[in-house]
Amino acid sequence: MTATLPAPVAERGVLTISEQAVERLAACAVLEVDDVGGAAGRVLGVSLSGEDLDHSAKVSARVGDGTVTLDVRISIVYPASVARTTEKAREHLVERVEALTGLAVTRVDLTVTALHTTAGQVRRVE
């Protein structure tokens, strides 16, 4: 019986993670945070289909030299604290993207595009 040793690291090749792959990972990861929802597409600042918690978050990623920067658009459930929720989202994005890709996240810019009331909470004036 012969044993085959793995090739040295330098001979195994190069791993390249595309910006699109990082964007998809980050879009899924940010929705793991409580009170965070997706953002609808926009043209000239106007929502195309209405902000919806069920949409995915919109993410742009820039990858280079083993680092990544993220620009993320989300919505938040009202009355959650925007400051606390975005800080939790930022920390979670850094943790998950670094764990899943091995890339260092150097910057996360978050834009909150809408606040939503929880489903079933309709208020009327009588």
C-alpha positions as CSV (number, residue, x, y, z in Angstrom):
1,M,0.0,0.0,0.0
2,T,1.4,3.4,-0.9
3,A,0.4,6.7,0.7
4,T,0.1,9.9,-1.4
5,L,1.1,13.0,0.3
6,P,-0.7,16.3,-0.6
7,A,1.3,18.7,-2.8
8,P,3.0,21.6,-1.0
9,V,0.7,24.6,-0.7
10,A,2.6,26.7,-3.3
11,E,2.0,24.0,-5.9
12,R,-1.8,23.6,-5.3
13,G,-2.9,26.6,-7.2
14,V,-4.7,29.9,-6.5
15,L,-8.1,30.4,-5.0
16,T,-10.0,33.4,-6.4
17,I,-13.3,34.5,-4.8
18,S,-15.4,36.7,-7.1
19,E,-17.1,39.9,-6.0
20,Q,-20.4,38.3,-7.0
21,A,-19.8,35.4,-4.6
22,V,-19.0,37.7,-1.7
23,E,-22.1,39.8,-2.5
24,R,-24.4,36.7,-2.4
25,L,-22.8,35.5,0.9
26,A,-23.2,38.9,2.5
27,A,-26.8,39.3,1.3
28,C,-27.7,36.0,3.0
29,A,-25.6,36.7,6.1
30,V,-27.2,40.2,6.9
31,L,-30.7,38.7,6.8
32,E,-29.6,36.4,9.7
33,V,-29.7,39.4,12.0
34,D,-32.9,40.0,13.9
35,D,-35.1,43.0,12.7
36,V,-33.2,43.2,9.3
37,G,-35.0,42.9,6.0
38,G,-34.2,43.4,2.3
39,A,-34.3,46.4,0.1
40,A,-36.1,46.9,-3.2
41,G,-34.3,48.0,-6.3
42,R,-34.4,51.7,-7.0
43,V,-34.2,53.9,-10.1
44,L,-33.4,57.6,-9.5
45,G,-34.2,57.2,-5.8
46,V,-37.7,55.7,-6.5
47,S,-38.5,52.2,-5.2
48,L,-39.4,49.8,-8.1
49,S,-41.4,47.3,-6.1
50,G,-41.8,48.7,-2.6
51,E,-39.5,47.9,0.3
52,D,-40.1,44.5,1.6
53,L,-38.7,42.4,4.4
54,D,-38.8,39.4,2.1
55,H,-36.5,40.8,-0.6
56,S,-32.8,40.1,-0.3
57,A,-30.5,42.9,0.9
58,K,-28.7,44.7,-1.9
59,V,-24.9,44.3,-1.6
60,S,-21.9,45.6,-3.6
61,A,-18.5,44.1,-2.8
62,R,-15.0,45.1,-3.8
63,V,-12.4,42.4,-3.4
64,G,-8.7,43.0,-3.7
65,D,-5.4,41.8,-2.1
66,G,-7.1,39.5,0.4
67,T,-9.5,42.2,1.6
68,V,-13.1,43.1,0.9
69,T,-15.3,46.2,1.4
70,L,-19.1,46.0,1.5
71,D,-21.8,48.5,0.6
72,V,-25.1,47.1,1.9
73,R,-28.8,48.3,1.6
74,I,-31.3,47.0,4.1
75,S,-34.6,47.7,5.8
76,I,-35.3,47.5,9.5
77,V,-38.4,46.6,11.5
78,Y,-39.9,49.5,13.5
79,P,-39.5,50.2,16.4
80,A,-36.0,48.5,16.5
81,S,-33.2,50.8,17.2
82,V,-31.5,51.7,13.9
83,A,-28.1,52.3,15.6
84,R,-28.1,49.0,17.5
85,T,-29.5,47.0,14.6
86,T,-27.0,48.4,12.1
87,E,-24.1,47.8,14.5
88,K,-25.2,44.1,15.0
89,A,-25.6,43.8,11.2
90,R,-22.1,45.2,10.7
91,E,-20.5,42.9,13.3
92,H,-22.3,39.9,11.9
93,L,-21.3,40.7,8.3
94,V,-17.7,41.0,9.2
95,E,-17.7,37.7,11.2
96,R,-19.6,35.7,8.6
97,V,-17.9,37.0,5.4
98,E,-14.4,36.5,7.0
99,A,-15.3,33.0,8.2
100,L,-16.8,31.9,4.9
101,T,-14.2,33.5,2.5
102,G,-11.0,33.9,4.5
103,L,-10.9,37.5,3.3
104,A,-10.5,40.4,5.8
105,V,-13.5,42.8,5.8
106,T,-12.0,46.2,6.0
107,R,-15.2,48.3,5.7
108,V,-19.0,47.8,5.8
109,D,-21.2,50.8,4.7
110,L,-24.8,50.3,5.6
111,T,-27.8,52.2,4.2
112,V,-31.2,51.8,5.8
113,T,-33.7,52.3,3.0
114,A,-36.9,51.8,5.0
115,L,-38.5,51.1,8.4
116,H,-41.3,48.5,8.5
117,T,-44.0,47.8,11.1
118,T,-44.4,44.2,12.0
119,A,-47.0,42.3,10.0
120,G,-50.5,42.3,11.4
121,Q,-50.0,45.5,13.3
122,V,-52.4,47.8,11.5
123,R,-53.4,51.0,13.2
124,R,-56.6,53.0,12.4
125,V,-57.9,56.3,13.4
126,E,-61.6,56.2,14.4
